[in-house]
Amino acid sequence: MPEYGIRSRYSQSPFQILIYDQIGLISTGTGFFYEFNNENYLITNWHNVSGRHFLTKEKLDLKYGRLPTYIEAKLATDCPESYGFTTQSYRIEIYQEFKPTWFEHPTLGSNCDLIAIKMEKPLGVTKNFHVPSNRIGNTRIPVKPGNTVFVLGFPKSISVYIGLPIWKSGYIASEPFYDVTIDGKVSKIGGLESGIKLPAFFIDTQTKEGMSGSPVFANYIGNWNMKNPYQELNPDSPDFKKSNEIAIGENRLEFVGCYSGRVGKKEEGATLGLCWKEDTIKVICEQKKIGRHPQVED
């Protein structure tokens, strides 16, 4: 770890997204790269590219009703003839011939606030920056309720140095294996009814505008089996300290999904955000279903 310089490789994962229409900048968000089947994808929230709430479909720009026509990604770039090492904006088209360029969930569609755009890092982007978030580390950890999570993004468009993200902390607030129900009603049997079920889990964190689309990393400190993190450990076993699969007193991070703060009114009032599970990202990248145009009525 360097004393002078960037001290965490995780800070080099996300990048800021600038969201535009024909007039100019509308808002900012966050994105990151994800690798699936040796292909590279830009991951962010559906509401960042549509300008609409993913459930209600209402416009997010309440004052003017402006809607995005393209985005720019600010990526770390070596520009020796001009600014040196800095971040530079790269335009990314979100429509081609009036059709979205993004992939969305094959069954939920825009009711899943998550999209993927297939793209390679532009030439000139620094090699060791913006590594796909699922390729930064390969150690699995126990991902459980109460775990600390870090949401890496750009709250209120804030960044440091050449455009490094802000680390906002929080906690996993629901059992992460189970999907959540948004805007449900109290039921006498089971959990909630009449809501919409989403492939995500809740996190309890105070995030702000600009962090939508941030990668989420869970943190675990302690002892666990790195190949089977949910296996019960027996410290008295003669092979416990000899096994190269056991982490003892370690502090590790694992990528677990993509953050979205645009949730239902009840959940928003409870200061709950969503972490869309990594499995949901995989489904989108695997199925490659082109998104429906958010500005065209059925």
Backbone bond lengths (Angstrom), bond angles and torsions (degrees), N, CA, C in turn:
res aa  C-N    CA-C-N  psi(-1)  N-CA   C-N-CA  omega(-1)  CA-C   N-CA-C  phi
1 M - - - 1.467 - - 1.528 109.39 -
2 P 1.311 117.13 125.72 1.470 118.59 -178.41 1.523 112.20 -75.32
3 E 1.309 116.07 146.41 1.466 119.53 172.71 1.525 110.08 -79.31
4 Y 1.328 115.31 -37.12 1.459 120.52 -179.56 1.527 108.07 -111.57
5 G 1.293 116.13 106.97 1.457 119.77 -178.92 1.520 110.99 135.54
6 I 1.316 116.05 -165.63 1.462 122.32 -177.74 1.523 108.68 -76.76
7 R 1.318 116.76 124.06 1.464 121.10 -172.12 1.524 114.08 -97.10
8 S 1.312 118.07 -6.69 1.465 120.00 176.74 1.518 109.79 -136.24
9 R 1.320 116.83 127.81 1.462 120.31 178.47 1.524 111.24 -66.95
10 Y 1.339 116.81 -20.37 1.469 119.57 178.53 1.526 111.62 -67.37
11 S 1.335 116.85 -27.69 1.465 120.25 176.25 1.523 111.95 -64.69
12 Q 1.332 116.44 -18.86 1.456 121.38 -177.23 1.528 112.36 -91.03
13 S 1.326 116.31 4.27 1.470 119.30 -176.67 1.529 113.90 -83.75
14 P 1.345 120.61 -59.77 1.463 120.01 -173.04 1.521 112.57 -79.64
15 F 1.314 115.06 169.75 1.461 121.46 175.12 1.520 109.05 -146.18
16 Q 1.326 114.39 156.06 1.457 119.51 -179.12 1.519 110.19 -81.16
17 I 1.323 115.91 143.51 1.457 123.18 176.80 1.529 108.48 -112.47
18 L 1.322 115.80 130.95 1.459 122.24 174.87 1.529 107.78 -104.17
19 I 1.319 116.46 129.58 1.464 122.06 -171.57 1.530 109.08 -111.65
20 Y 1.344 116.60 122.86 1.462 122.28 -171.48 1.526 112.66 -123.82
21 D 1.342 114.47 156.02 1.461 122.24 158.90 1.520 107.64 -122.15
22 Q 1.344 117.91 -167.83 1.461 120.31 -176.55 1.526 112.95 -65.52
23 I 1.336 116.38 -21.80 1.465 120.47 -178.36 1.526 111.08 -81.50
24 G 1.331 116.52 -39.31 1.468 120.24 -177.81 1.510 111.50 156.09
25 L 1.326 115.48 -156.19 1.462 122.09 -175.54 1.531 110.68 -68.17
26 I 1.343 115.56 130.37 1.462 121.47 176.73 1.524 110.40 -98.44
27 S 1.329 115.79 -50.61 1.461 120.70 -176.01 1.521 108.58 -163.23
28 T 1.321 115.72 -177.67 1.463 121.13 177.25 1.523 109.72 -128.88
29 G 1.313 115.03 159.99 1.457 121.27 177.47 1.517 109.11 -150.77
30 T 1.313 115.65 -161.91 1.458 122.03 -178.64 1.521 109.08 -133.31
31 G 1.323 115.98 149.77 1.453 121.72 174.68 1.511 109.91 -145.03
32 F 1.321 115.71 171.52 1.466 121.26 176.13 1.520 108.07 -156.44
33 F 1.323 115.25 164.64 1.453 120.53 177.33 1.525 110.03 -94.33
34 Y 1.339 114.23 148.33 1.460 121.84 178.29 1.528 107.44 -135.90
35 E 1.322 116.35 136.19 1.465 120.32 -179.79 1.520 110.26 -104.57
36 F 1.340 115.20 128.54 1.464 120.48 178.09 1.514 108.78 -140.66
37 N 1.330 116.60 124.51 1.471 122.28 -179.05 1.531 111.47 51.32
38 N 1.332 115.27 44.26 1.471 122.80 177.01 1.531 112.99 64.88
39 E 1.328 116.65 19.61 1.467 120.84 175.36 1.523 108.86 -118.73
40 N 1.323 115.92 149.80 1.454 122.56 -175.01 1.529 110.33 -104.37
41 Y 1.342 115.71 135.61 1.463 120.67 -178.86 1.526 109.92 -131.76
42 L 1.320 115.63 141.60 1.463 121.15 169.59 1.525 106.76 -87.06
43 I 1.327 116.37 127.73 1.459 121.94 -179.02 1.525 109.38 -113.67
44 T 1.317 115.78 132.64 1.460 120.88 172.89 1.525 107.85 -157.97
45 N 1.335 117.04 -172.85 1.462 120.73 -179.33 1.530 111.98 -86.07
46 W 1.326 114.67 150.50 1.470 120.89 176.33 1.517 110.71 -60.45
47 H 1.335 117.53 -39.39 1.469 118.40 -176.63 1.523 112.27 -67.90
48 N 1.352 117.91 -19.90 1.465 119.86 176.61 1.521 112.27 -69.82
49 V 1.330 117.72 -33.05 1.465 120.60 -178.01 1.523 112.55 -96.36
50 S 1.314 116.80 -18.28 1.473 120.10 -178.72 1.519 113.41 -98.80
51 G 1.342 116.64 -28.49 1.466 120.18 -175.05 1.520 112.71 75.80
52 R 1.343 116.77 16.19 1.461 121.51 -178.49 1.529 110.57 -129.34
53 H 1.339 115.91 153.86 1.452 120.73 173.74 1.518 108.40 -66.82
54 F 1.318 117.00 135.68 1.466 119.28 -171.52 1.525 113.76 -69.73
55 L 1.337 118.38 -20.97 1.458 120.10 178.35 1.523 112.14 -99.68
56 T 1.311 117.30 -50.17 1.468 120.04 -176.50 1.522 112.49 -82.13
57 K 1.336 117.15 -21.58 1.467 124.87 -176.75 1.541 112.33 66.59
58 E 1.331 116.35 14.03 1.464 120.46 176.30 1.522 109.97 -74.27
59 K 1.325 117.03 148.80 1.458 121.57 179.13 1.530 109.39 -66.47
60 L 1.327 115.75 138.80 1.459 120.78 -178.82 1.526 112.24 -82.61
61 D 1.338 116.97 -28.10 1.458 120.76 176.36 1.525 107.66 -83.83
62 L 1.335 115.05 92.87 1.460 120.37 -173.59 1.530 112.93 -71.10
63 K 1.320 117.60 -24.32 1.465 120.37 -175.21 1.528 112.18 -80.84
64 Y 1.320 117.20 -48.39 1.463 120.64 -174.83 1.530 114.07 -117.50
65 G 1.308 117.47 -13.59 1.451 120.15 -179.80 1.510 114.37 70.53
66 R 1.324 117.21 27.70 1.467 120.98 -178.91 1.524 111.15 -72.06
67 L 1.340 115.25 145.15 1.457 121.51 -176.65 1.527 110.00 -128.50
68 P 1.329 118.16 142.40 1.477 121.25 -175.43 1.532 112.96 -65.82
69 T 1.334 114.67 144.58 1.468 120.82 171.75 1.529 111.58 -119.73
70 Y 1.330 117.25 -19.29 1.460 121.54 172.63 1.526 108.65 -162.34
71 I 1.326 116.05 166.54 1.454 120.82 177.17 1.522 108.99 -129.61
72 E 1.311 115.54 163.48 1.455 121.92 172.44 1.521 108.73 -127.74
73 A 1.329 116.18 140.32 1.454 121.99 176.50 1.520 109.19 -107.23
74 K 1.322 117.27 126.87 1.461 121.81 178.50 1.530 108.89 -88.76
75 L 1.341 115.70 106.97 1.452 121.55 -173.54 1.525 111.00 -116.01
76 A 1.320 116.04 143.80 1.466 121.74 -179.85 1.530 109.36 -65.31
77 T 1.320 115.46 124.44 1.460 121.67 -172.22 1.520 110.29 -138.59
78 D 1.311 115.88 143.14 1.463 121.53 176.01 1.521 108.21 -94.56
79 C 1.330 116.45 111.34 1.463 122.33 -178.43 1.529 108.90 -120.18
80 P 1.322 118.01 75.66 1.470 121.16 -172.16 1.526 113.86 -62.92
81 E 1.327 118.25 -27.60 1.463 121.22 -176.77 1.517 112.77 -85.17
82 S 1.325 116.75 -9.19 1.471 118.61 -177.96 1.527 110.99 -128.33
83 Y 1.324 117.03 -86.62 1.457 120.71 -172.04 1.526 113.42 -99.52
84 G 1.316 118.00 -4.68 1.452 120.03 -174.68 1.512 110.33 77.29
85 F 1.333 117.38 -145.60 1.460 121.95 -178.86 1.516 109.24 -80.63
86 T 1.333 116.76 117.36 1.459 121.10 -176.78 1.526 108.64 -158.96
87 T 1.326 117.05 -173.04 1.461 120.16 171.18 1.518 108.75 -102.15
88 Q 1.306 114.90 147.45 1.465 121.45 -178.60 1.522 108.54 -136.50
89 S 1.324 116.29 141.07 1.457 120.98 -178.15 1.525 111.03 -82.90
90 Y 1.322 115.52 134.64 1.464 122.87 177.17 1.529 108.18 -120.22
91 R 1.306 115.50 124.95 1.467 119.66 -178.57 1.526 110.66 -72.77
92 I 1.326 115.16 136.62 1.463 122.27 177.69 1.526 107.84 -127.35
93 E 1.303 116.07 120.21 1.459 120.45 179.69 1.528 109.50 -76.06
94 I 1.317 115.86 131.32 1.463 119.59 176.97 1.529 111.12 -103.36
95 Y 1.330 116.47 -3.35 1.463 121.51 173.42 1.529 109.27 -137.04
96 Q 1.305 115.84 141.64 1.459 122.82 170.98 1.520 108.03 -136.30
97 E 1.337 114.78 122.01 1.475 120.42 -175.46 1.530 110.66 51.99
98 F 1.319 114.87 44.94 1.470 124.55 175.71 1.532 113.32 66.43
99 K 1.316 117.63 14.31 1.461 121.42 176.73 1.525 109.94 -115.17
100 P 1.332 117.44 140.75 1.466 119.63 178.39 1.525 111.56 -60.70
101 T 1.317 115.59 146.14 1.465 121.02 176.66 1.521 111.34 -93.71
102 W 1.323 116.69 -2.90 1.455 118.90 -174.75 1.533 111.57 -97.30
103 F 1.338 113.94 158.38 1.460 121.63 172.30 1.525 107.72 -99.72
104 E 1.338 115.88 142.72 1.452 120.07 176.72 1.528 109.73 -127.90
105 H 1.309 116.51 176.18 1.462 120.90 -175.00 1.532 110.42 -60.34
106 P 1.341 118.09 134.37 1.471 120.17 -172.95 1.522 115.21 -66.68
107 T 1.324 118.59 -25.00 1.467 120.06 179.33 1.531 112.81 -113.21
108 L 1.323 117.38 -39.52 1.464 120.51 179.99 1.517 112.94 -79.83
109 G 1.333 117.26 -24.92 1.456 120.33 -178.41 1.518 111.35 60.18
110 S 1.328 116.35 -131.40 1.465 120.88 -177.53 1.518 112.77 -75.10
111 N 1.328 118.99 -6.11 1.457 120.67 173.60 1.528 111.98 -76.30
112 C 1.309 115.91 -3.37 1.463 122.02 169.09 1.523 106.51 -107.38
113 D 1.320 116.65 117.92 1.466 121.43 -173.00 1.529 110.48 -81.95
114 L 1.332 115.35 57.65 1.458 120.99 -173.33 1.523 108.52 -152.70
115 I 1.347 116.48 131.73 1.459 120.23 176.77 1.530 109.44 -137.29
116 A 1.323 114.79 161.45 1.467 121.67 177.54 1.516 108.74 -133.64
117 I 1.330 116.38 134.74 1.462 122.68 175.61 1.520 107.19 -118.57
118 K 1.310 116.62 119.99 1.461 120.01 -179.91 1.519 109.25 -70.17
119 M 1.329 116.97 124.00 1.462 120.55 179.46 1.525 110.23 -165.02
120 E 1.296 115.84 148.58 1.453 122.09 172.49 1.518 109.15 -95.20
121 K 1.323 115.81 155.24 1.459 118.76 175.54 1.529 109.36 -62.60
122 P 1.335 118.08 133.66 1.475 120.48 179.86 1.528 111.80 -61.34
123 L 1.321 114.97 152.64 1.462 120.22 174.87 1.519 109.39 -60.39
124 G 1.306 116.29 138.80 1.460 120.42 -179.11 1.509 113.38 100.27
125 V 1.352 116.88 -20.81 1.459 119.31 177.94 1.527 108.70 -69.63
126 T 1.314 116.19 133.23 1.460 122.13 -176.18 1.525 110.60 -57.42
127 K 1.322 116.47 131.33 1.463 122.38 -170.99 1.514 113.14 -59.55
128 N 1.341 117.48 -42.22 1.458 119.50 -174.38 1.525 112.87 -87.16
129 F 1.333 117.55 7.88 1.465 121.64 175.37 1.520 110.54 -103.52
130 H 1.331 114.73 153.46 1.467 122.54 175.24 1.523 111.84 57.02
131 V 1.335 114.46 39.59 1.455 120.25 171.60 1.532 107.26 -62.50
132 P 1.342 119.20 138.36 1.469 119.54 177.41 1.526 111.54 -48.87
133 S 1.316 116.11 134.02 1.465 120.69 -173.05 1.516 112.82 -60.36
134 N 1.327 117.93 -27.43 1.459 120.47 178.58 1.518 112.33 -86.08
135 R 1.344 117.52 4.44 1.464 120.84 179.33 1.528 112.63 -119.30
136 I 1.330 117.77 4.37 1.466 120.20 179.90 1.522 110.53 -69.54
137 G 1.315 116.48 -42.48 1.458 121.37 177.70 1.510 109.45 -137.22
138 N 1.324 116.60 159.77 1.458 120.21 -179.93 1.520 112.97 -122.34
139 T 1.330 117.10 10.48 1.456 121.38 179.20 1.518 110.09 -87.39
140 R 1.320 116.81 126.36 1.459 120.87 174.20 1.521 109.50 -87.31
141 I 1.327 115.67 146.36 1.456 121.53 178.41 1.523 109.17 -127.68
142 P 1.338 118.57 164.44 1.466 119.72 171.59 1.532 109.17 -70.73
143 V 1.321 117.32 117.34 1.462 122.40 179.18 1.526 107.09 -100.77
144 K 1.343 115.86 106.83 1.459 120.65 -169.87 1.533 110.31 -134.20
145 P 1.343 117.31 161.22 1.470 119.60 172.81 1.512 110.16 -56.91
146 G 1.313 116.02 138.44 1.453 121.13 -179.43 1.507 113.91 93.22
147 N 1.340 117.17 -15.14 1.463 119.51 174.76 1.525 110.29 -58.55
148 T 1.315 116.40 142.34 1.459 120.12 169.60 1.524 109.29 -69.69
149 V 1.319 115.82 138.86 1.456 120.62 171.79 1.523 108.58 -123.83
150 F 1.328 115.25 152.83 1.456 121.46 175.83 1.525 108.50 -119.67
151 V 1.319 114.60 127.40 1.463 122.18 177.28 1.520 106.32 -105.80
152 L 1.327 117.48 115.87 1.463 122.11 -173.80 1.525 109.40 -103.59
153 G 1.336 115.73 110.07 1.456 119.12 -177.55 1.509 112.26 -161.52
154 F 1.319 115.34 -154.44 1.468 120.86 -170.00 1.532 110.62 -131.34
155 P 1.350 117.29 75.36 1.468 120.65 -178.65 1.525 111.14 -64.22
156 K 1.329 115.14 130.76 1.467 120.57 -179.06 1.528 111.42 54.99
157 S 1.348 116.20 29.07 1.474 123.51 179.48 1.526 113.55 67.24
158 I 1.332 117.69 17.83 1.461 121.59 -178.70 1.523 110.21 -80.38
159 S 1.336 116.08 137.82 1.460 121.90 172.52 1.522 107.80 -146.08
160 V 1.336 117.06 174.71 1.463 121.57 177.20 1.523 109.40 -128.90
161 Y 1.337 115.02 160.31 1.463 123.03 177.65 1.520 109.21 55.42
162 I 1.337 118.62 -123.00 1.462 120.44 -176.62 1.526 112.30 -88.13
163 G 1.323 117.40 4.31 1.459 120.94 -177.78 1.510 112.57 126.86
164 L 1.352 116.02 32.34 1.459 120.50 178.80 1.528 110.03 -78.44
165 P 1.345 117.44 151.48 1.456 121.00 -173.13 1.520 113.71 -77.98
166 I 1.316 114.04 168.79 1.458 123.34 172.25 1.531 107.59 -97.34
167 W 1.331 115.43 136.86 1.464 120.97 177.04 1.534 108.54 -93.85
168 K 1.322 117.23 112.03 1.469 121.48 174.04 1.522 107.95 -104.41
169 S 1.313 116.88 132.26 1.456 120.85 -177.09 1.528 110.96 -100.57
170 G 1.313 114.87 159.98 1.455 121.58 177.12 1.515 108.63 -167.47
171 Y 1.330 115.75 -162.51 1.459 121.04 -177.76 1.521 109.83 -137.41
172 I 1.322 115.59 147.86 1.461 119.53 171.46 1.521 107.12 -68.38
173 A 1.333 116.41 122.02 1.459 121.01 -169.52 1.520 113.59 -106.76
174 S 1.330 118.22 -0.61 1.462 121.18 177.09 1.517 108.44 -144.62
175 E 1.329 115.88 163.57 1.464 119.71 177.13 1.530 108.36 -62.69
176 P 1.343 118.47 113.35 1.467 120.33 -168.26 1.522 115.29 -70.34
177 F 1.336 118.25 -16.65 1.469 119.52 178.21 1.522 111.11 -70.22
178 Y 1.346 116.63 -31.09 1.467 121.17 -173.23 1.530 111.57 -93.87
179 D 1.331 115.81 142.73 1.452 121.19 175.94 1.529 109.66 -70.50
180 V 1.340 115.82 160.39 1.466 120.39 -179.48 1.525 110.08 -105.43
181 T 1.328 115.25 157.47 1.461 122.18 175.43 1.519 108.66 -112.76
182 I 1.330 115.94 126.01 1.460 121.68 -178.40 1.527 110.14 -100.86
183 D 1.338 115.84 138.87 1.469 122.56 176.46 1.526 112.55 56.41
184 G 1.333 116.67 34.76 1.458 120.27 178.06 1.525 112.01 -83.94
185 K 1.315 114.79 166.33 1.463 121.29 178.80 1.525 109.28 -108.66
186 V 1.330 115.33 155.97 1.454 120.80 179.54 1.525 109.54 -63.64
187 S 1.317 115.31 135.59 1.456 121.10 179.63 1.525 109.70 -121.55
188 K 1.335 116.61 148.19 1.464 120.28 177.05 1.522 111.52 -72.92
189 I 1.337 116.40 -22.42 1.460 121.38 -178.30 1.525 108.52 -122.93
190 G 1.331 116.66 131.91 1.459 119.78 177.80 1.519 111.71 71.90
191 G 1.325 115.23 -148.60 1.461 120.23 -177.00 1.515 112.19 -91.54
192 L 1.329 116.03 -119.91 1.462 120.63 -178.41 1.523 110.33 -97.64
193 E 1.333 115.89 157.46 1.453 121.01 177.74 1.526 110.03 -128.80
194 S 1.322 115.38 161.70 1.473 123.71 175.22 1.521 113.43 65.42
195 G 1.316 117.13 20.06 1.459 120.10 175.36 1.516 110.24 -104.64
196 I 1.314 116.66 -165.62 1.454 121.71 176.30 1.520 108.94 -116.10
197 K 1.325 115.24 129.56 1.451 121.43 -177.03 1.517 109.36 -88.99
198 L 1.340 116.58 131.22 1.450 121.79 -174.44 1.527 110.82 -127.79
199 P 1.344 117.58 140.86 1.474 121.09 -179.83 1.522 111.58 -78.95
200 A 1.318 115.23 70.76 1.468 122.51 -175.79 1.518 107.90 -151.86
201 F 1.338 116.12 169.58 1.463 120.28 169.74 1.519 108.32 -129.23
202 F 1.334 115.50 161.49 1.461 120.72 -177.41 1.524 111.06 -83.91
203 I 1.319 115.58 143.70 1.455 120.84 167.25 1.525 108.42 -126.15
204 D 1.305 115.24 143.37 1.461 122.97 -179.69 1.519 107.48 -99.28
205 T 1.334 116.19 104.41 1.457 119.71 -177.34 1.519 110.04 -156.91
206 Q 1.321 116.28 149.28 1.456 122.07 177.19 1.529 108.81 -94.96
207 T 1.315 117.06 89.53 1.459 120.92 178.35 1.525 109.57 -105.81
208 K 1.318 115.67 168.18 1.461 121.39 -176.79 1.522 110.26 -131.25
209 E 1.350 114.75 171.16 1.459 120.29 177.88 1.528 110.01 -55.56
210 G 1.321 115.18 141.10 1.452 120.36 -178.75 1.523 112.50 105.85
211 M 1.341 116.36 -14.45 1.469 119.86 -179.35 1.527 111.97 -96.66
212 S 1.313 117.67 -4.54 1.461 120.55 179.85 1.522 110.16 -60.81
213 G 1.324 115.90 126.08 1.459 120.95 -178.07 1.518 113.63 98.20
214 S 1.324 117.47 6.82 1.466 121.45 -177.93 1.522 111.62 -73.30
215 P 1.339 117.32 145.27 1.459 119.41 170.30 1.522 109.60 -71.12
216 V 1.337 115.86 147.04 1.461 122.27 179.98 1.522 108.28 -117.43
217 F 1.332 115.47 129.95 1.465 121.19 178.83 1.526 108.84 -120.21
218 A 1.332 116.57 126.42 1.465 121.31 175.49 1.519 109.18 -86.20
219 N 1.324 115.31 148.70 1.461 122.17 -177.72 1.526 109.87 -119.02
220 Y 1.331 115.79 141.69 1.468 120.00 176.03 1.521 108.71 -142.43
221 I 1.337 115.59 136.19 1.458 122.39 177.86 1.524 107.85 -123.82
222 G 1.326 116.79 126.32 1.459 118.74 178.19 1.512 112.64 147.36
223 N 1.329 115.54 -147.06 1.460 122.48 -178.50 1.531 108.95 -116.21
224 W 1.323 117.01 136.51 1.461 120.51 176.94 1.520 110.09 -165.91
225 N 1.335 114.66 165.22 1.453 121.71 176.10 1.524 108.15 -87.25
226 M 1.328 117.92 117.41 1.461 121.48 -173.33 1.524 112.98 -71.02
227 K 1.336 117.54 -21.11 1.466 120.25 176.95 1.523 111.68 -90.79
228 N 1.312 116.44 -29.76 1.462 121.79 178.25 1.524 107.57 -134.75
229 P 1.344 117.50 79.65 1.476 120.67 -169.45 1.515 114.69 -65.74
230 Y 1.345 118.61 -12.36 1.465 119.94 -178.79 1.527 111.76 -102.92
231 Q 1.311 116.13 7.70 1.465 120.60 176.54 1.518 110.18 -74.91
232 E 1.328 115.68 135.76 1.465 119.99 176.12 1.528 109.29 -69.18
233 L 1.325 116.54 132.90 1.460 120.82 -179.51 1.525 110.54 -96.95
234 N 1.320 114.48 147.04 1.467 121.06 175.14 1.523 108.40 -120.52
235 P 1.334 117.48 97.82 1.474 120.82 -177.73 1.527 113.36 -60.97
236 D 1.331 116.64 -19.84 1.465 120.05 -179.79 1.519 113.02 -84.47
237 S 1.332 116.45 -6.38 1.457 119.48 179.24 1.526 109.37 -66.37
238 P 1.339 118.23 139.10 1.483 120.27 -178.80 1.520 113.54 -63.13
239 D 1.324 117.45 -21.88 1.464 120.83 -178.85 1.530 112.92 -95.22
240 F 1.344 116.42 1.76 1.469 119.43 -172.85 1.523 112.26 -59.46
241 K 1.322 117.11 -52.31 1.462 120.90 -176.10 1.523 112.88 -80.79
242 K 1.337 116.87 -15.21 1.455 120.37 -178.56 1.523 112.90 -88.77
243 S 1.314 116.86 -20.40 1.457 120.30 -175.54 1.525 111.24 -70.40
244 N 1.327 116.39 133.89 1.467 119.56 176.78 1.526 111.90 -85.84
245 E 1.323 116.36 5.07 1.460 120.99 176.66 1.527 112.12 -95.76
246 I 1.335 116.61 -11.98 1.458 120.59 -175.38 1.528 110.38 -95.74
247 A 1.321 115.82 124.12 1.463 121.17 171.96 1.522 108.11 -89.54
248 I 1.318 116.74 127.80 1.464 121.59 -177.95 1.526 108.78 -118.53
249 G 1.337 115.22 116.20 1.462 120.54 179.13 1.512 113.15 63.66
250 E 1.323 117.20 29.94 1.464 121.18 -178.24 1.526 111.30 -88.07
251 N 1.326 114.69 161.27 1.465 122.67 175.91 1.530 106.69 -130.58
252 R 1.335 116.84 105.72 1.465 120.60 -173.48 1.527 111.20 -130.87
253 L 1.338 114.10 159.16 1.460 122.58 175.91 1.520 109.54 -116.35
254 E 1.319 115.70 150.86 1.465 121.36 173.99 1.524 109.13 -138.02
255 F 1.333 116.47 134.00 1.466 120.68 175.74 1.520 109.08 -67.20
256 V 1.357 116.35 130.04 1.468 119.58 -177.05 1.518 113.76 -124.99
257 G 1.345 119.20 -10.53 1.453 117.85 178.27 1.507 114.01 158.29
258 C 1.337 114.84 -162.27 1.468 123.48 -174.26 1.523 109.32 -120.97
259 Y 1.325 115.58 133.34 1.469 121.37 -177.04 1.524 111.98 -83.14
260 S 1.331 113.90 142.94 1.460 120.90 171.60 1.510 108.60 -143.20
261 G 1.313 116.65 127.25 1.451 120.31 179.45 1.510 113.55 -95.88
262 R 1.335 117.49 -5.31 1.461 120.93 -177.60 1.523 109.23 -85.83
263 V 1.336 116.66 91.68 1.454 120.68 -177.44 1.524 108.91 -122.61
264 G 1.346 116.15 -172.69 1.455 119.82 179.68 1.513 112.37 -69.87
265 K 1.324 116.27 167.32 1.464 121.10 -175.58 1.528 112.21 -63.18
266 K 1.345 116.70 -40.31 1.465 119.33 179.35 1.521 111.00 -63.74
267 E 1.338 115.13 -45.85 1.460 120.35 -176.95 1.530 111.07 -68.03
268 E 1.334 115.72 -38.72 1.465 119.49 178.71 1.524 110.16 -64.33
269 G 1.336 116.22 -40.14 1.454 120.46 178.32 1.510 112.87 -66.43
270 A 1.320 116.33 -24.43 1.468 121.26 178.01 1.524 111.37 -90.40
271 T 1.334 116.58 11.18 1.479 124.19 -178.23 1.529 111.68 53.35
272 L 1.326 115.83 42.21 1.453 121.39 176.86 1.526 109.82 -106.39
273 G 1.315 116.37 133.43 1.449 122.09 172.24 1.514 109.55 -110.74
274 L 1.305 115.84 173.25 1.458 121.09 179.74 1.517 110.14 -107.69
275 C 1.317 115.71 141.49 1.457 121.93 165.32 1.520 106.58 -115.00
276 W 1.324 116.01 107.25 1.462 120.37 176.98 1.520 107.97 -71.36
277 K 1.326 116.15 126.84 1.455 121.45 -170.96 1.528 111.92 -65.80
278 E 1.333 114.45 151.94 1.462 119.54 177.64 1.526 110.94 -58.85
279 D 1.320 118.02 -34.92 1.464 120.31 178.22 1.522 111.34 -60.12
280 T 1.330 117.03 -32.18 1.462 121.03 178.00 1.525 110.29 -67.89
281 I 1.323 117.05 -39.70 1.462 121.07 175.80 1.520 109.85 -61.10
282 K 1.332 116.67 -44.00 1.463 121.34 -179.81 1.521 111.32 -59.59
283 V 1.326 117.09 -42.83 1.475 121.09 -179.77 1.520 110.54 -61.04
284 I 1.332 116.69 -43.71 1.468 120.52 -179.29 1.525 110.61 -64.15
285 C 1.326 117.28 -45.02 1.466 120.86 -178.92 1.527 111.47 -68.24
286 E 1.312 116.71 -32.46 1.464 120.30 -178.83 1.525 111.70 -75.70
287 Q 1.327 117.29 -43.96 1.461 120.86 -174.64 1.531 113.27 -80.18
288 K 1.342 116.44 -28.89 1.476 121.19 176.23 1.539 112.96 52.70
289 K 1.314 115.68 46.82 1.466 119.76 176.77 1.532 109.54 -83.38
290 I 1.330 116.75 117.43 1.463 120.83 179.48 1.523 109.72 -61.65
291 G 1.329 115.43 135.84 1.449 120.06 -177.82 1.523 113.04 -67.06
292 R 1.315 115.13 150.82 1.460 120.90 173.26 1.522 109.24 -78.17
293 H 1.330 117.46 141.91 1.463 121.03 -178.95 1.528 109.36 -63.85
294 P 1.332 118.19 120.99 1.465 120.15 -173.95 1.531 113.73 -74.16
295 Q 1.324 117.71 -11.36 1.468 120.46 -178.31 1.533 112.08 -103.76
296 V 1.340 117.30 4.82 1.461 121.27 -178.51 1.502 109.62 -112.82
297 E 1.301 117.58 126.61 1.466 121.77 -179.57 1.533 110.04 -78.13
298 D 1.337 116.00 151.19 1.467 120.52 174.95 1.524 109.91 -67.27
